[in-house]
């Protein structure tokens, strides 16, 4: 019997010795759980432009405050919503701005609405705190610059990866083809679900488990059925499976030292 750690080591070495699976390109929406075949780079900077991280007022803080920290009352030039194009410079006032909206030319800070007091029906605003340059501005390219790596090769793509890839403009991604896995279960004692359980028989639970695990790991799985403890039938079925070009072949049972444990001998190379 091979210890578990040694068995894992042998399987890992065998897998690494094989050529990489071929590359296929899939739509981003079909890439969940797939493994990136190459480094993935963004097409666009994220954010694509300087924008506000708060609902508030965009202003040129140096020109508005100078060296003074006193409260100021400034005219409101208008409102900028998320999705609006950038606006012209706010001199001599401020722009009411919503989260995600582009910072207008000449403005270098945003003061949150909670730190202001609206006056004259919204035509003016009193600034209650002196802002610092860059306050509440998300700069273009802060998350990812244009052409920045988003995922290294060999990344199993999760929902957060897909969000990042969508954000930088990728509509499809190169991934490895899913491994093709075949399972052949042996044992005269095994009975599939839905069949009567007669004396001396047990349910085939391993096949359902392996099918689910392979699906969870992102493999294309195919079950090639149950066979009794018959080396000739096993060899014929294995010849068929091998001819189908699977990447991984799993078997259950018949590998110990019992009278019917024929698989090691059947798989041995002369």
CORTACOR-V68732 format. One record per run of one state. SS is the DSSP state (~ for helix, > for strand, _ for the rest). FROM is the first residue (numbers start at 1). TO is the last residue. If there is no record, write none. Layout:
{{SS	FROM	TO} {SS	FROM	TO}}
//
This chain:
{{_	1	3} {~	4	17} {_	18	22} {>	23	27} {~	28	30} {_	31	34} {>	35	36} {_	37	39} {>	40	41} {_	42	45} {>	46	46} {_	47	50} {>	51	52} {_	53	55} {>	56	59} {_	60	60} {~	61	65} {_	66	71} {>	72	80} {_	81	93} {>	94	97} {_	98	101} {>	102	102} {_	103	108} {>	109	112} {~	113	115} {>	116	119} {~	120	122} {_	123	123} {>	124	127} {_	128	136} {>	137	138} {_	139	143} {>	144	144} {_	145	148} {>	149	151} {_	152	155} {>	156	156} {_	157	158} {~	159	167} {_	168	171} {>	172	176} {_	177	179} {>	180	186} {_	187	189} {>	190	191} {_	192	201} {>	202	203} {_	204	205} {~	206	216} {_	217	219} {>	220	227} {_	228	230} {~	231	243} {_	244	247} {>	248	252} {_	253	262} {~	263	267} {_	268	270}}
//
